[in-house]
Amino acid sequence: MQSSLSVSDSDGSSFAPLVVLELAEDTEAETITWLLNRIKDKQQNGGAELLVEQLEVIGQNEQKRSPKIFLVGSTWKRLLIGAEDVGLFKEFHDGTMRGFTYANRESFKEFQGDGDDFLSIAECQYIIKHELDTLRAKGESHVPGYAKVKLYPGKSVIRRLQSKAILLQYFPLHDKEELKRLSVSWYRKIKLSFQPLDDIRHYFGEGLALYFGFLEYFTFALVPMALIGIPYYLFAWEDYDKYVLFAVFNLVWSTVFLEVWKRCSAQLAYGWGTLSRKKAFEEPRPGFHGALGFNPVTGREEPVYPNTKRQLKIYLVSVPFVILCLYLSLYVMMIYFDMEYWALSIYNEDPNLWTSVLLFIPSIIYAVVIEIMNLLYRYAAEFLTGWENHRLESSFQNHLVLKVLVFNFINCFASLFYIAFVMQDMVLLRQSLATLLITSQILNQIMEAFLPYWLQRRRNKKVHKRVRRLLGDRELPLVEQVQLEGDMYTYLGTFDDYLEQFLLFGYVSLFSCVYPLSALLVVLNNVTEVYSDAFKMCKVFKRPFSEPASDIGVWQLAFETMSAIAVVTNCALIALSPQVKAYFPEGETQLILTVVAVEHVILAFKFILAFIIPDVPKHIQIKLAKLEFESLEALKKKSRALGR
């Protein structure tokens, strides 16, 4: 890793600033001194052994220091030791991925000289974040300068300061040169090519790179559906009987799509060293609270919250609230159908250009209302999940994902299910699907990229004016950069990005047989999504810390669940086809039994396929087994040596 910027700490040591700490303006001087000493102190004394310096702001007539913004960096040796502490996997000289150890650093393939370029900038910032997060209280009973902010041995200092709003934010700093190179290869030039996933991973980390890898894979996987859908749309538009063939293809595609992705994901994760990497021990969330108790795992004192109380909150408050929201969603859906009937009645009375346009107005309004309801519910779900007081971030995310997915699924797809299976109106289903899909894509592009970019530009202008007024004719790029990045929006993770792809996958896999162009629309959306997401990561949001990931997590299960629902939906749509009904003139009972039997066979085939296709490619399985064998042999040799 190389940085174009450098600062000097109080000892005169020059270092590249990697992370910014911003404390509240009224933070006590005693607190600042204590925190800086803990960050600088040696590891054996309980410190982080990092380099830190206050951000210097030079005015026109005098030099003064900002009391609240600090730049954190590290020596290379400390970063390499930290790489071993966090369990980074790197490529060994024999081509396998192994856990990095400082003692064997020369045996790793990319380690040359002092190892200046051995760690990526994302890995360096992740190591610093890990060291700051694991900075623990020793003998302090409270934060110096704040008698009411209690501490106890083993408590994470940074998380305590965050929960009490003493530490406002800490974020990784952008590297201007690296960012410029990445921007050019990623989104500045519009071209038909694969994304630079290795470069994205190098700069932003594995979690974000896996999202863009999934987005790219999903887009390419949709191309066959789109190519088949275009002639299908052109030549079989009014012949609804022919959608049976497209539905069958849809079933095969949705099954194979996810199974192949698992292998692609494993391939990427192995190359990035996260496939066999052990997950770090999770610390309590900053917002977690409870009576002081004893953790039997760590042996440390920490807040304890009764699980019974949390379950009561979930089942007596959260679940009824979600049910109420689902009821409101269905109520709004029925209002939409009333609007549809009203528009249709006006068209039937006087069919002309204006009344034909009016037919699409209810669907457009309903699509906008759906997006608004999804947004409002998201805020409510976050508040409720936080109120449930989950100890770990993973538990918080799982409960949030479940709440949001259930509501979004009903809110977005209930009207389509009602039209398809209650009203059995394929013309209206096609129209509603097209309107919902196109409107939601336009709104998402505006809300995700254009609106944040416009607001950020307004913020940047204000910061530029403030910095220019302070600096006069001189310019300090680092000062201005920290000011600008500090005011940027905080990236909240890939949750919303995966959610958008989940809903698009639902539109395609559930009902695309009645609107074959849906796959093409999603392909076009995802092509623009790649550029807009890349742009917002580089220009709109603060740089996020790297998040090691070996797969897409709970979203894999979400997509697989949607794929299973798609099997049932497409089989039911096939059963509604007049072409299929003609084969069962005796009655609907035989038709229903046949469709249910076929659906069960397809589901069984789906699960057999998932079992037959290994999630991890064979050559990677061999490498992982070889590494495990060598580790066991080394452990045996060590045990025998100690026995002598």
C-alpha positions in Angstrom: 0.0 0.0 0.0 1.3 3.4 -0.9 -0.3 6.7 0.0 0.3 10.1 -1.6 -0.3 11.9 1.8 1.7 11.9 5.0 1.7 13.6 8.4 4.0 13.5 11.4 3.1 12.6 14.9 4.3 14.2 18.1 7.5 12.2 18.1 8.4 13.3 14.6 7.6 10.0 12.9 6.1 10.4 9.4 3.1 8.2 8.6 0.4 7.9 6.0 -3.0 8.9 7.5 -5.5 6.0 7.0 -8.3 6.6 9.5 -10.0 9.8 10.7 -11.4 10.1 14.3 -13.8 13.0 14.9 -14.7 13.8 18.5 -17.5 16.1 19.7 -16.5 19.8 19.8 -17.0 20.0 23.6 -14.9 16.9 24.4 -12.9 17.4 27.5 -9.1 17.9 27.1 -8.6 15.2 29.8 -10.6 12.7 27.6 -8.6 13.6 24.5 -5.3 13.1 26.2 -6.3 9.8 27.7 -7.7 8.4 24.4 -4.6 9.5 22.5 -2.3 7.9 25.1 -4.3 4.6 24.9 -4.1 4.6 21.1 -0.3 5.2 21.1 0.6 3.0 24.1 2.4 -0.3 23.5 0.4 -3.5 23.0 1.9 -5.2 26.1 0.5 -2.2 28.1 -3.0 -2.6 26.7 -2.6 0.0 24.0 -3.2 -0.1 20.2 0.4 0.9 19.4 -0.8 3.1 16.5 0.4 6.5 15.3 -2.0 9.4 15.8 -1.9 13.2 15.3 -4.3 16.1 15.5 -5.3 17.6 12.2 -3.5 20.9 11.7 -5.4 23.8 10.2 -3.3 26.8 9.2 -5.1 30.1 9.1 -4.0 33.3 7.5 -2.1 34.8 10.5 -1.6 32.0 12.9 -1.3 28.2 13.4 -3.9 26.5 15.4 -5.0 22.9 16.0 -8.4 21.4 15.6 -9.3 19.9 19.0 -11.6 17.3 17.6 -10.2 15.7 14.4 -7.4 13.2 14.5 -5.5 11.2 11.9 -4.5 7.6 12.7 -1.9 5.6 10.9 0.7 2.9 11.7 4.2 1.6 11.1 4.5 -1.2 8.6 5.7 -3.7 11.2 2.6 -3.0 13.3 0.3 -3.5 10.3 1.9 -6.8 9.5 1.6 -8.0 13.1 -2.0 -6.8 12.9 -2.6 -8.8 9.8 -1.7 -11.9 11.7 -3.9 -10.9 14.6 -7.0 -10.5 12.4 -6.3 -13.8 10.6 -5.7 -12.5 7.0 -5.1 -15.2 4.4 -2.5 -14.5 1.7 -1.1 -16.5 -1.2 1.8 -18.7 -0.2 4.8 -19.4 -2.4 3.2 -22.8 -3.5 0.0 -21.0 -4.7 -2.2 -22.0 -1.8 -4.0 -19.5 0.4 -2.7 -19.6 4.0 -3.1 -17.7 7.2 -0.5 -14.9 7.3 2.1 -15.0 10.1 4.7 -12.3 10.7 7.4 -14.9 11.4 6.9 -16.6 7.9 6.3 -13.4 6.0 9.1 -14.1 3.5 7.4 -17.3 2.4 4.4 -15.5 1.0 4.3 -14.9 -2.7 3.8 -11.1 -2.9 6.0 -10.2 0.1 9.0 -8.3 -1.2 11.5 -6.1 0.6 9.9 -4.6 3.6 6.4 -5.6 2.4 5.3 -2.1 1.5 2.8 -3.3 -1.1 1.9 -6.6 0.6 -1.3 -5.4 2.2 -4.0 -3.5 0.3 -5.1 -0.2 1.6 -8.5 -1.7 2.5 -6.7 -4.3 4.6 -4.6 -1.7 6.4 -7.6 0.3 7.3 -9.5 -2.8 8.5 -6.5 -3.7 10.7 -6.5 -0.2 12.3 -10.3 -0.4 12.8 -9.8 -3.8 14.5 -7.1 -2.5 16.8 -9.2 0.5 17.7 -12.3 -1.6 18.3 -10.4 -4.0 20.6 -8.9 -1.2 22.6 -10.2 -2.1 26.1 -10.6 -0.4 29.4 -8.1 -1.5 32.1 -8.5 -0.1 35.6 -10.6 2.9 34.7 -14.0 3.1 36.4 -15.2 5.8 34.0 -14.0 7.8 31.0 -11.6 10.5 32.2 -13.5 13.8 32.1 -16.9 12.2 32.2 -17.6 10.7 35.6 -21.1 9.5 34.5 -19.7 7.5 31.5 -18.9 4.3 33.3 -16.2 1.8 32.2 -15.3 -1.7 33.4 -12.4 -4.0 32.7 -12.6 -5.4 29.1 -15.1 -2.9 27.8 -14.3 -1.6 24.3 -13.3 2.0 24.7 -14.2 3.1 21.2 -17.7 1.6 21.3 -18.3 3.2 24.7 -17.3 6.6 23.3 -19.6 6.1 20.3 -22.6 5.1 22.4 -22.2 8.3 24.4 -21.7 10.5 21.3 -18.2 11.6 22.5 -16.8 9.9 19.4 -19.0 11.2 16.6 -17.5 9.2 13.8 -14.4 7.4 12.5 -13.9 6.5 8.9 -11.2 5.4 6.5 -9.6 8.1 4.4 -9.7 8.0 0.6 -6.4 7.7 -1.3 -6.8 10.2 -4.1 -4.4 8.5 -6.5 -5.8 5.0 -5.9 -9.3 6.3 -6.2 -8.6 8.1 -9.5 -7.1 4.9 -11.0 -10.1 2.8 -9.8 -12.6 5.3 -11.1 -11.0 5.3 -14.6 -11.1 1.5 -14.8 -14.5 1.2 -13.2 -17.1 3.7 -14.3 -15.6 6.8 -16.0 -15.4 5.2 -19.3 -18.6 3.5 -20.6 -17.5 0.2 -22.1 -18.8 -3.4 -22.4 -16.4 -5.3 -20.1 -16.2 -7.1 -16.8 -15.8 -5.0 -13.7 -12.3 -4.7 -12.1 -13.4 -6.9 -9.1 -9.9 -7.4 -7.8 -9.3 -3.6 -7.8 -12.6 -3.0 -6.1 -11.7 -5.6 -3.5 -8.2 -4.0 -3.1 -9.7 -0.6 -2.4 -13.1 -1.3 -0.7 -12.7 -4.9 0.6 -14.3 -8.2 0.0 -17.9 -7.5 1.1 -18.4 -4.7 -1.4 -16.5 -6.6 -4.1 -18.8 -9.6 -3.7 -21.8 -7.4 -4.1 -20.5 -6.0 -7.4 -19.5 -9.5 -8.4 -23.1 -10.7 -7.7 -24.5 -7.7 -9.6 -22.3 -8.5 -12.6 -23.2 -12.3 -12.5 -26.9 -11.6 -12.1 -26.8 -9.2 -15.1 -25.0 -11.7 -17.4 -27.3 -14.5 -16.2 -30.3 -12.5 -17.3 -29.0 -12.1 -20.9 -30.4 -15.5 -22.2 -33.8 -14.6 -20.6 -33.7 -11.2 -22.3 -32.6 -12.6 -25.7 -35.4 -15.1 -25.6 -37.9 -12.6 -24.2 -37.5 -10.1 -27.1 -38.8 -12.3 -30.0 -41.3 -13.8 -27.6 -42.6 -10.3 -26.9 -42.7 -9.4 -30.6 -44.2 -12.5 -32.1 -46.4 -14.1 -29.3 -47.6 -10.9 -27.6 -51.3 -11.6 -27.7 -51.1 -15.4 -27.5 -51.1 -16.0 -23.8 -51.1 -19.8 -24.3 -47.4 -19.6 -25.5 -46.2 -18.3 -22.1 -46.1 -21.9 -20.9 -42.8 -22.5 -22.7 -41.3 -19.3 -21.3 -42.5 -20.3 -17.8 -40.8 -23.7 -18.1 -37.5 -22.0 -19.2 -38.0 -19.6 -16.2 -38.1 -22.5 -13.8 -34.9 -24.0 -15.1 -33.1 -20.7 -15.2 -33.9 -19.6 -11.6 -32.7 -23.0 -10.3 -29.4 -23.1 -12.2 -28.7 -19.4 -11.7 -28.3 -19.6 -7.9 -26.4 -22.9 -7.9 -23.8 -21.7 -10.3 -23.4 -18.4 -8.3 -22.4 -20.4 -5.2 -19.4 -21.8 -7.1 -18.5 -18.4 -8.6 -18.7 -16.9 -5.1 -16.5 -19.6 -3.6 -14.0 -19.1 -6.4 -13.8 -15.3 -5.7 -13.7 -15.8 -1.9 -10.8 -18.3 -2.1 -8.8 -16.0 -4.4 -9.3 -13.2 -1.9 -8.5 -15.4 1.1 -11.9 -15.2 2.9 -13.3 -18.7 2.1 -11.4 -20.5 4.9 -10.9 -17.5 7.1 -12.4 -17.8 10.5 -14.9 -15.2 11.6 -13.7 -12.8 14.2 -15.3 -12.9 17.6 -18.2 -10.5 17.6 -18.3 -7.7 20.2 -21.6 -6.3 21.5 -23.1 -3.6 19.3 -22.5 0.0 20.4 -26.2 0.5 21.1 -26.6 -2.7 23.2 -27.5 -2.0 26.8 -28.4 -3.9 29.9 -27.5 -4.6 33.5 -23.8 -5.3 34.1 -23.2 -9.1 34.2 -20.6 -11.7 33.4 -19.9 -13.2 29.9 -19.0 -16.9 30.4 -17.2 -17.0 27.0 -14.8 -14.0 27.4 -14.7 -14.0 31.2 -15.3 -10.2 31.1 -17.9 -8.1 32.6 -20.3 -6.6 30.1 -24.0 -5.6 29.8 -26.5 -8.5 29.9 -30.0 -8.4 28.6 -32.6 -11.1 29.3 -33.4 -13.1 26.2 -37.0 -13.6 27.5 -37.5 -9.8 27.6 -36.2 -9.6 24.0 -38.6 -12.4 22.8 -41.5 -10.6 24.5 -40.7 -7.4 22.6 -40.5 -9.4 19.4 -43.7 -11.4 19.7 -45.9 -8.8 21.6 -44.8 -5.7 19.7 -42.7 -6.3 16.6 -44.8 -9.1 15.1 -48.2 -7.3 15.6 -46.7 -4.2 14.1 -45.5 -6.0 11.0 -48.9 -7.7 10.7 -50.6 -4.2 10.9 -48.2 -2.9 8.2 -49.1 -5.8 6.0 -52.8 -5.1 6.5 -52.3 -1.5 5.6 -50.4 -2.6 2.5 -53.2 -4.8 1.4 -55.7 -2.0 2.1 -53.8 0.3 -0.2 -53.7 -2.5 -2.8 -57.5 -2.6 -2.8 -57.7 1.2 -3.2 -55.4 0.7 -6.3 -57.9 -1.8 -7.8 -60.7 0.6 -7.2 -58.7 3.2 -9.2 -58.1 0.7 -11.9 -61.8 0.0 -12.2 -62.5 3.7 -12.3 -59.9 4.3 -15.1 -61.3 1.4 -17.1 -64.9 2.6 -16.8 -63.9 6.0 -18.1 -62.0 4.4 -21.0 -64.9 2.2 -21.9 -67.3 5.2 -22.0 -65.0 7.2 -24.3 -62.0 5.3 -25.7 -59.4 7.8 -27.0 -55.7 8.7 -26.6 -56.2 10.5 -23.3 -58.3 7.9 -21.7 -55.9 5.1 -22.9 -53.1 7.0 -21.1 -55.3 7.3 -18.1 -55.3 3.5 -17.8 -51.7 3.6 -16.8 -52.1 6.3 -14.1 -53.3 4.1 -11.3 -50.4 1.7 -11.7 -47.9 4.6 -11.7 -49.4 6.1 -8.6 -49.5 2.7 -6.9 -45.8 2.1 -7.8 -44.8 5.4 -6.3 -46.9 4.7 -3.1 -45.2 1.3 -2.8 -41.7 2.9 -2.8 -42.8 5.4 -0.2 -44.3 2.7 2.0 -41.2 0.6 1.6 -39.1 3.6 2.7 -41.2 4.5 5.7 -41.4 0.8 6.8 -37.6 0.5 6.6 -37.2 3.3 9.1 -39.8 1.7 11.4 -38.2 -1.7 11.1 -34.8 -0.3 12.0 -36.2 1.5 15.0 -38.0 -1.7 16.2 -35.0 -3.9 15.7 -32.8 -1.5 17.6 -35.5 -1.3 20.4 -35.4 -5.1 20.6 -31.8 -4.6 21.9 -29.9 -7.4 20.1 -26.4 -8.0 21.5 -24.6 -8.8 18.2 -24.6 -6.9 14.9 -25.3 -10.2 13.0 -28.4 -10.9 15.1 -29.6 -7.3 14.5 -29.1 -7.6 10.7 -30.9 -11.0 10.5 -34.0 -9.7 12.3 -33.9 -6.5 10.2 -33.6 -8.4 7.0 -36.5 -10.8 7.9 -38.8 -7.8 8.8 -38.0 -5.9 5.6 -38.1 -8.9 3.3 -41.6 -10.0 4.5 -43.1 -6.5 4.1 -41.4 -5.7 0.8 -42.5 -9.1 -0.7 -46.1 -8.5 0.2 -46.1 -4.8 -0.6 -44.5 -5.3 -4.0 -46.0 -8.6 -5.2 -49.4 -8.9 -3.5 -51.2 -7.0 -6.2 -49.6 -9.2 -8.9 -50.6 -12.4 -7.1 -54.2 -11.1 -6.7 -54.4 -10.1 -10.4 -52.9 -13.5 -11.6 -54.8 -15.9 -9.4 -57.9 -14.2 -8.1 -58.9 -11.9 -11.0 -57.0 -14.1 -13.6 -56.6 -11.1 -15.8 -53.4 -11.6 -17.8 -53.7 -8.3 -19.7 -53.9 -6.3 -16.4 -51.1 -8.5 -14.9 -48.8 -7.6 -17.8 -49.6 -3.9 -17.6 -49.2 -3.8 -13.8 -45.9 -5.7 -13.9 -44.5 -3.4 -16.6 -45.6 -0.3 -14.8 -44.3 -1.4 -11.4 -41.0 -2.5 -12.8 -40.3 0.6 -14.9 -41.5 3.1 -12.2 -39.5 1.4 -9.4 -36.3 1.4 -11.5 -36.6 5.1 -12.3 -37.3 6.0 -8.7 -34.4 3.8 -7.4 -32.0 5.5 -9.8 -33.1 9.0 -8.6 -33.1 8.1 -4.9 -29.8 6.1 -4.9 -27.6 8.2 -7.2 -28.9 11.5 -8.5 -30.5 12.9 -5.3 -27.5 12.0 -3.0 -25.1 13.4 -5.6 -27.0 16.7 -5.9 -27.2 17.1 -2.2 -23.5 16.2 -1.8 -22.5 18.8 -4.4 -24.3 21.5 -2.4 -22.5 20.3 0.8 -19.1 20.3 -1.0 -19.6 23.9 -2.2 -20.2 25.0 1.4 -17.1 23.1 2.7 -15.0 24.6 -0.1 -16.0 28.1 0.8 -15.4 27.5 4.5 -11.9 26.0 3.8 -11.0 28.8 1.4 -12.0 31.4 3.9 -9.8 29.8 6.5 -6.8 29.2 4.3 -6.8 32.3 2.1 -4.8 31.7 -1.0 -3.0 28.7 0.3 -4.3 25.2 0.0 -3.8 22.2 2.2 -5.2 19.2 0.3 -5.3 16.9 3.3 -7.3 19.4 5.4 -9.8 20.0 2.7 -10.1 16.3 1.9 -10.9 15.4 5.6 -13.4 18.3 5.7 -15.1 17.1 2.5 -15.2 13.4 3.5 -16.3 14.1 7.0 -19.4 15.8 5.6 -20.2 13.1 3.1 -23.1 10.6 3.6 -22.3 7.5 5.6 -22.6 4.3 3.5 -24.9 2.0 5.4 -23.8 -1.2 3.8 -25.0 -3.4 0.9 -28.5 -4.0 2.5 -30.5 -1.7 0.2 -28.4 -2.8 -2.9 -29.1 -6.5 -2.3 -32.8 -5.7 -1.5 -33.2 -4.0 -4.8 -31.7 -7.0 -6.7 -33.9 -9.3 -4.6 -37.1 -7.5 -5.7 -35.9 -7.4 -9.4 -35.2 -11.1 -9.2 -38.7 -11.6 -7.9 -40.3 -9.6 -10.8 -38.3 -11.7 -13.3 -38.6 -15.2 -11.8 -42.3 -14.9 -10.7 -44.2 -13.3 -13.5 -41.8 -12.6 -16.5 -43.6 -15.3 -18.5 -46.5 -12.9 -19.0 -44.2 -9.9 -19.7 -41.1 -11.4 -21.4 -39.4 -7.9 -21.6 -39.0 -7.8 -17.9 -35.6 -9.6 -18.1 -34.4 -7.0 -20.7 -35.6 -4.1 -18.5 -33.7 -5.6 -15.5 -30.5 -6.0 -17.6 -30.7 -2.4 -18.7 -31.3 -1.3 -15.1 -28.4 -3.3 -13.8 -26.0 -1.9 -16.4 -26.8 1.6 -15.2 -26.8 0.3 -11.6 -23.2 -0.8 -12.0 -22.2 2.8 -13.0 -24.4 4.6 -10.5 -23.4 2.4 -7.6 -19.7 2.7 -8.6 -20.1 6.5 -8.8 -21.8 6.8 -5.4 -19.2 4.7 -3.7 -16.4 6.9 -5.1 -18.0 10.3 -5.0 -21.1 10.4 -2.8 -20.5 8.4 0.3 -17.7 8.2 2.9 -15.4 5.3 2.2 -16.6 2.3 4.2 -14.4 0.1 6.2 -13.6 -3.3 4.5 -15.9 -6.1 5.6 -14.4 -9.6 5.1 -17.0 -11.9 3.5 -16.9 -15.3 1.9 -20.4 -15.2 0.4 -23.5 -12.9 0.2 -24.7 -14.2 3.6 -28.4 -14.3 4.5 -29.2 -12.9 1.0 -28.3 -16.3 -0.5 -31.2 -17.9 1.5 -33.5 -15.0 0.5 -32.8 -15.6 -3.2 -33.2 -19.4 -2.8 -36.6 -18.8 -1.1 -37.8 -16.6 -3.9 -36.6 -19.2 -6.4 -38.7 -21.9 -4.6 -41.8 -19.5 -4.6 -41.2 -18.9 -8.3 -41.6 -22.7 -8.9 -45.0 -22.7 -7.3 -46.0 -19.4 -9.1 -45.0 -20.5 -12.6 -46.6 -23.9 -12.2 -49.8 -22.1 -11.2 -49.6 -19.8 -14.2 -49.1 -22.8 -16.5 -52.2 -24.3 -15.0 -54.2 -21.2 -15.8 -53.2 -21.4 -19.5 -56.2 -22.3 -21.7 -53.8 -24.5 -23.7 -53.1 -26.6 -20.6 -56.7 -26.6 -19.5 -57.7 -28.1 -22.8 -55.9 -31.3 -21.9 -58.2 -31.7 -18.8 -61.8 -31.4 -20.1 -63.2 -33.6 -17.3 -62.7 -31.0 -14.6 -60.3 -28.8 -12.5 -59.5 -31.4 -9.8 -57.4 -33.6 -12.1 -55.6 -30.4 -13.4 -54.9 -29.2 -9.9 -53.5 -32.6 -8.8 -51.4 -32.8 -11.9 -49.9 -29.3 -11.4 -49.2 -30.0 -7.7 -47.5 -33.2 -8.7 -45.4 -31.5 -11.3 -44.5 -28.7 -8.9 -43.4 -31.2 -6.3 -41.2 -33.0 -8.9 -39.6 -29.7 -10.0 -38.9 -28.7 -6.3 -37.4 -32.2 -5.8 -35.3 -31.7 -8.9 -34.2 -28.3 -7.6 -33.1 -29.7 -4.3 -31.3 -32.7 -5.9 -29.5 -30.3 -8.3 -28.4 -28.2 -5.3 -27.1 -31.4 -3.7 -25.3 -32.7 -6.9 -23.6 -29.4 -7.8 -20.9 -28.8 -5.1 -20.9 -25.3 -3.7 -17.1 -25.2 -3.8 -15.3 -26.3 -7.1 -13.3 -29.5 -6.9 -9.8 -27.9 -7.3 -10.5 -25.5 -4.4 -11.7 -28.4 -2.2 -8.4 -30.2 -2.9 -6.4 -27.1 -1.9 -8.4 -26.6 1.3 -8.0 -30.3 2.2 -4.3 -30.2 1.5 -3.9 -27.2 3.8 -5.9 -28.9 6.5 -3.7 -32.0 6.2 -0.5 -30.0 6.4 -1.7 -28.2 9.4 -2.5 -31.5 11.2 0.9 -32.9 10.3 2.6 -29.8 11.6 0.6 -30.0 14.8 1.7 -33.7 15.3 5.4 -32.8 14.7 5.1 -30.0 17.2 3.5 -32.3 19.8 6.2 -35.0 19.3 8.9 -32.4 19.7 7.4 -31.1 22.9 7.0 -34.7 24.1 10.8 -35.3 23.9 
